[in-house]
Amino acid sequence: MLRFASLFVLASLALSAAEPAVIRVSAIPDAEPSKLLTVFEPLAAYLSGATGAKVEFVPVAKYELTVDGLASRKLDLVWFGGYTSVQAVRACKGNAMRIAMREQDAQFRSVFISGAATGIKTLQELKGRTFAFGSNSSTSGHLMPRSFLLDAGIEPESFFGKFNFSGAHDKTAKLVESGAVDAGALNFLTWERMVEKKEIDPAKVAVFWTTPAYVDYCWVVRKDLGGGLPEKLQAALLALDPANAEHKKLLDAHSASRYIAAKDEQWTGIEAAARKAGMLTE
């Protein structure tokens, strides 16, 4: 009887570690859906070829759905912002780890922008003005801008005339450009891409302050994927070479110079900032 029970346990463990039929990749919805598809569908196809597994991109509508999806094993590999990566690793109770980030994510920044007509040039001049963050769960569009504002003695709820959450970095830029709000905060890569592609008019909106650097976005994988997939997926991401024309297309689409290895302990500062901002209390 004991031998039968032991065999049953071993069989159960083998089943739980079996390689899934499909690797489900997703990402936080920090930009327009069409833009996310142009980044992650080709990348999923590359990962499929590199690992020999079937890989599909599964778009989601809300930040929290990516966290819930990884924790409930409905998603396998997710591109998170720093704050959502903290939430996800905690929610997965030891069954998730960070494996890669863009080189730029090791020294990430947020930019504060203002409408040209507002005359805003400093953080203190935001007093009584209207302001837009990105998503409430965004690291570079909310958590870290809020953290640096708090460091400057600015409590958004009492300092701004009014503030809202646009839901995405590019939407924040457009709200400021249109004059719907006086100022806003977004990640520097989105801002640079929009300027380069002439998706924003620099005569109407400009950067007036850039935050200090912090660690942000990363790939998080479930540890219980069988077939050595966590290691294979990490190796495939790190193997993307900007000297290879096809690889460069994938990297450029993701505003990445290249991917580098990530370690969980690099995000302790983000967790501390979330606690300070009252966004992580458990």
N, C-alpha and C positions, 0 to 999 in steps of 0.2 A: 504493500500500500504506500509506504514511504517512497519507494523507488518510483512508483507511478506518479505520485505528487511531484517529485523532483523533476521528472521528465516533462510534466505538464507546465511547471514553472519555466523550464528551459525553453520549451516550445513557445510559450507566451512571450518570453524575452526576445526570441528570434523573430517572432512575428512583429513585435513592436519596433524592432530595428530594421525591418525589411525596407528595401529601397522603394519609395513611392512610385506609382505609375506615372505621375506627373509632378514636376516641381513647380509649385505655384509662387510666382514672384510678384511682389506688389511694391507700392511706394506711397508715401504720404502725398495727399493731393495739394501740393503747395504752388501749383501753377494751373493754367487752363488745361482741361482734359486732353485736348488735341496735342498740346505740347508734350504732355507726359507720354502719350502714345509714341510720339516720334523719338523719344529717348529710350523707353523701356521695351518696346516690342522688338526692335533690332537687337538690343542687348540680350533679351531672352533667347532670341534665335542663336546668337553667338554662344551663350552659355550651354545651349542644347548641343551644339556641335562640339564644344570643347570638353564637355563631361560625358557625352554619349547618352544622356538622359533627356526625356521630353520635358521641355521647360516652357511654361506659358506665363504671360503677363496678365495679372488680374487687377484691373483698376478698381479703386474704391472711392467713395464720395466724401468720406469724413476721416480726419486724422485718427480718431479713436477706434475706427473699424480696423485699421492696420494693427494696432496694439491687440485688440480683441482677437483678430484673425490669427496672429502668431500664437497667442496664448491658447487658443482653442484648436490649434493644429489645422486650421483651414487655409493658412498661408505657411510657406516654408522659408522664404528668403525675402526680406523687406528692406527697402531703402528708407531709413528713418532720419529725422532731424535729431539733434542731441537730446532734447527733452523727451521726445517720444521713444527714443532708444532706451532711456532710463526707465520710462514707464513699462516698456515691453519686456526688458530683461527682468524687472521686478515681477511683472505679471506672469512670466513663464517659470518662475520659481526654480531657477537654476538650469532650465532647459533651453537657454538661448545665449548666444555670444556674438560679439561684434567681430567681424573678420576682415573688413577692408573699409577704407575711406579714400576720397580723392586727396591728392597731395594738398590741395587748397584748404581742405577741411581741418588740417592740423593748425592752421593759422587763419581761422575764419573771422569775418567781421560783419557788422550791420552798418548801414548808412542811414542817417537821418536826412530827409529831404524836405524842402519847403517850396511853396509856390513863389515865383519871382515877385508877384505883386504884394506879397505879405511883408517883405523886408526882414523876415526872420533869419538871423545869422548865428544865434547862440541858443543853447538849451533853455536858458532863463527867459528868453523872449517867447517861449512857448506858453507862458502863463496866460490863461484865459482863452487860448486859441483852440481850434478844433484839430483833432489828431486821429490818424488811422494806424493801428497795428495790422499785422496780417491775420493769420488764424490765432485763436486763443492758445492753441497747442504748439504753435511754431516757436522754435528756439530763436532763430535769427529775426523773426518778424514780431515776436512778443516777449518771450522770457528774457533774453539777454538785453534788448533795449530797455525793458522795464527794470532789470537789475542795475544797469548803468544809470538810469534815471534816479533810482533810489540812492545810488552812491552819490549822486549830485544833489541830494536833498529834495528830489522832486517825486511827490506821490501823485501818480496820474489821476486818481479819483478826485483829488482836491485841487490839483494844479491846473489841469486843462479845463477849458470851458466845457468841452465835450469830447469824448473819444469813442471810436467804434472799432470793430474787427472786420477787415475787408474780406478775409478768407484766403487770400493768396498774395504773394509779393507783387506780381505784375498788376493786380487790381489796386493795391495800395498806391503804386506809382501813378496809375491812371486817375485815381481819385484826387491826388494832389495836383496833377497836371490840369485837370478840369476845373479846379477851384472848389470842388465839393468839400474838401477839407484843407486846412492851412498847411499841414505838415504830416509826415508819416515816417515809418521805419520799415526797412526791408533788407534782404541780404545783398551783399555787395556784388555777387556774381550775377544775380538777376538784373540789378541796375546796370552793370557794365554791358550785359548782353543786349538790353533794351536800347541803350545809347548806341552801341555798335550797329545794331540792325535798324536804327532810326525809328524805333517803336515809341520813342518818347521825345518830346521837343525840349532841348536844353535851354531854350529861351524862356520857357514857361515854368520849369522846375529844375532845381539843382541840389546837389549835396551840400549841407552846411556843417555836418559833423560825422565823423567815422569813429566807431567804437574801438577800444583795444581788442586784440586778437583773443580768440577762444576756440576750443575744439567743437565741431558741430556734426554734420551729417555722417552717416556710416551705414554699411550693410550689416544686418543682423540675421543670423541663421539659427534654425532650430538644431540643437545638438543631437536629437534622436533620429535624424535622417540616416537611413541605412546606406550600405554600399560605399562608405567613405565619402559621402556627398558633401558634408561641410568642408572637408579638406579640398575636394575637387573643385568646388565652387570658388573657394578662396584662391586656389592656384590659377583658375581661369581668369578671375578678375585681375590678379596681380600680373598675369602674363600679357595683358593688353599693352601693346608697344606703340607709342606715337610715331615711331619710324616706319611702321607698317600702315599703308594707306587705308586699308579697311578698318584696322583697329583705330586709327586716328578719327575716322568718321564717328565711331561709337563714342570715343572720348570727347570729341568736340561737342557732340549732341548733349552730353552731360556736363559740359563746362569743366571738363577734367583734363589736366595735363597728363596724369596717370593715376592709377590706384596704388595705395600703399597699405601695408598691414596695419590692423587696428587691434588694440588691447583694451579690455573693459575698464581697466583702472584709469585710462586717459579721460574718462567722462565723470570723474568724481567732482570736478569743479562745476560741471553743469548741474549735477544733483544738488550741490551746495547752493547754487544760485536759485534753483527751483524752491528749495526750502526757505531761503531768505525772502523770496517773492511771494511766499504763501501758496505756491502751486504744487507743493509736495509735502504732505503733512503726516503720512503714515510712517 
